[in-house]
């Protein structure tokens, strides 16, 4: 394969690439997940312990120290606060894990660029697959806790894949963009962590949107995580149907971003071998 050859950039070629390499994506995702915990005593169990530990810490800090409340009712318990908070953490974790990893996807896989014929464009998909695994584990913990403390599960949880799908599409597009830029701008890997941390505290994760002054709320609503977090809580906790129109608009916008990211990646990948 000529690394300088013109690569296809159409939306159809994007979908074909993902479908054609689906088995490779699955195998590399498994390797990514297993390899992360290889050699540790608890192994894959860390994918369960990590979000649980962070949940306990954040719940203590914000509900006990800062006495944050969601306004669910006048007798809101720490358990209720933790469940609402956990949904936001899951959504943010899915996004942040991929974005923080994206700038080093190509530079940490130099052999794929120089020595073998390899579909480089699937690397962000592998990263998303690994992040989805951790998110599913966290969702399992969330639903188990909700069932334990409430005695039931809302039937609307069946819509959670449709709620998360637009975010996955958006994240994939941004990951393609960052994976390419990370080859040429090595400092990018240092800035994405700062950006995702800012998004963590400027999303309705630890406090509701209504806790902000009115003039700042539009800025939080512009955060791409805000709408997905609110919709995830609607179907998982409150038992409400998703905002179908909002999800439709979000999906269209996310598809445009994903396509733009793919086009950028395909246009710039011919320079990867020269830089690396």
N, C-alpha and C positions, 0 to 999 in steps of 0.2 A: 504494500500500500504506500503510495506516495504521500508523505505527510503534508506536502505543499499543494496537493490536489484540492480543487474546489469541492466543498462539502455541501450536501443538500440542506436546505434551510426551511422547507415548507412545513406546514403543520401536519400534513400527511406523512412526511418523512419522519417527523418527530414521533408520531404514534406508531409507525411501522418499526422504528428502531426499538422502542420500548417493548413492543409485542415480539419482535424477532429475537430479542435478547432476554426475554422474560426468565428463561431457565438460568441463564448466567447471573442475572440480577438476584434471583432467589438464592442461588448457591453462594454468591459473594456476600449477600446479606447475612446468611447463616454464619459464614466465616467471620464476618465483622462482629457479630454479636458474641459468638463463642470466644473469639480471640481476645475480646476486651476483658473477659474474666478468666482467661486461661492462666492456670497456676495459682489462682487464689483459693483459699480454703473453702469459701462458701459458693464459689462459682457463680452460676446464673442467679442464685438467690440474692446477690447484690442488686440486681435490677429491681427487686422487691424492697430491699432494705433502704436503698438510697432515697427514693421519693418519700418513704414513710418517715425516715429520720428528718428530712427537710420539712415535712409537714408538721411534725411535732415542734421543731424549732420555730418556724414561722408562726404557728398557732400560739405558742407561748409568748413570743415577742409582741405580736400585734393584738392578741385578745386579752393577755394578762398585763403586759407592761404598758402598752399604748392604749389598751381598752377600746380597740376598734370594734364596731358593731355593724351588722348588715341591715338592721331594722326589720328582721323577719317577724319578730313579735317582741313584746315587752319583757319576756322571760327567755330571751335567746341564750342558749347554752354554748359552751365552748365546742361541743361536738357539732352543733349546727354550723357554727362559724368555720370549723375545720373542714367540713364537707364542702361548703361553698367556696372556701379558699382553694381546696384541692383541685376543683375543676379548672380554675384559672391557672394553677401551676401545671396541670397536664397539658393544656393548650400551649402555654408559653414554653414548656419544656420541649414539646414537639418541634416548635419553630426554632428555638434557640440552639438545640443540639445540632440541627442541620446547618444553620447559618454560621455558627462558630467553627464548624468543621470544614465548611466549603472552601475557604481561601487556601487550604493546604491539600485539597484533594488531588490536584495534579502534581504538585511539588513533592508529595510523599509517595507518589507512584510513578517515579521517573522511568522505571523499566517498561511500563505500559506505553509510555510515549516514544521511547527510543528503540526498543529491542523487539517488540512483538506487535502483530496486527491485533489491535484491541479497540473496541468501541468506547472511546473515552467518554462519550456523552452519557453513558449509563452510570458513571461514578456518583453523580448527585442522587440518582435513583436508589443506589445501594445505601447511601447515607440516610435517605428518607426511610428506607425499609427498616434499618436498624433503629431509627428514632421511633418509628411506628410500633416496633416490638415493645420498647420501653413504655410507650404510651398505653398500649393494650394491657400491659401488666398493671400500670397505675390505674387504669379504668376498672380492672378487675378488683383491685383493692378498694376503690371508691364504691363500687356497686355492692361489695360485700359489707362494707361499713354502713352504707345507707340501709341495706336490708336488715342488718343487725339492730340498728338503732330505731328504725321506723316500722319494721315488720312487713314491708312491701317494696316493690320496685315500680316506678312509673312505666306504663306501657310505651310511652313516647321515647324511651331509650333506644328503640329500634331506628330512630332517625339520626343517631349520633354519627354514623358513617357519612350521611349526606351533609351534616353540619361541618365535619372536619375536611371533607373532600375539597372545597374551595381553598382552604388554607394550605392543604398539601400541594395543590396545583400552583398556588402563589409561591410557596416556599421552594418548589422545584425550579421555578423560573429565576428566583433570586439566587439560588444555589449555582445554577449554570453561570450566571453573571459573575458571581464572586469567585467561582472556581477558576474562571478565565483571568480575571483581574489579579487574582492571587499569584499567578505566575509572573506577572510583570511588576506588581506592586507588593513587595513582601511585607510591608508595614500593615497591610490590610488585615492580616491575621490578628494583629494586636488591637485593632479598632472595633472589630465585630463583637468582641466580648463586651466592650464598653457599651456599644449600641444596644445589645440584647439586655444588658443589665438596666439601662435606662428604660427600655420598653417594659421590663419586669415591674418597675415601680411606677410607670406611667400608664399602666393598664388597670382595669378594675379587678385586680386580683386580691389585694389586701383591704380594699375599701371600695364602696360603690361609687358610681359616677357622680351621684348626687352629693358626695362629700366634697367635691371640688367646687370652687367658686364658679358662678355661671359663665363668666368670661373665659374660663379655662376649659370648660367642657368640650367645646368644638375640637380642641387640640387632642383631647383623649379619644374622641370619636374618630379622629383621623388616623389613629393608631390601628393598623390592620388586624391586630389581635383583639381589640375591644369587641367588635361585632360578633366574632366567633366565640369568644368567652361568654358573652351574654346569651347567645343562642344555645351553647352547650349546657349552660345552667338551666335554660328554659326546658330542654327536653330531658335532662338527667334528674334535676332536682324539683323544679316547679310543676312538671307534668304538662307543660304547654307545647303546642305545635310550633314548629319553627316558623320564622318569617320567610315565607317562600319567595316573595318578591325580592327581599333583601338578599337572600342566598343566591337568587338568580343573577342579580346585578353583580354581586361579589364574584360569582363564578365566571361571568363574562370578563370582568376586569382581570381576574386572576389568570384566565386563559391568555389574554393579551400579554400580560407580564411574562408568563411562562414561554410563550412563543418568542417574545423579544429576547429573553434570556438565552433561549436555544439558538436563535439566529446569531446573537453576539458570540456565543461559544463556538459555533461552527465557523464563523468568519475569522475568528482569532486563533483557532487551534493550530493553524499552519505555522504559527510562530513559536509554539511551545517547545519543539525540539531545538530550535536555535537558541532560545533563552536558557533552557535546562542543560 
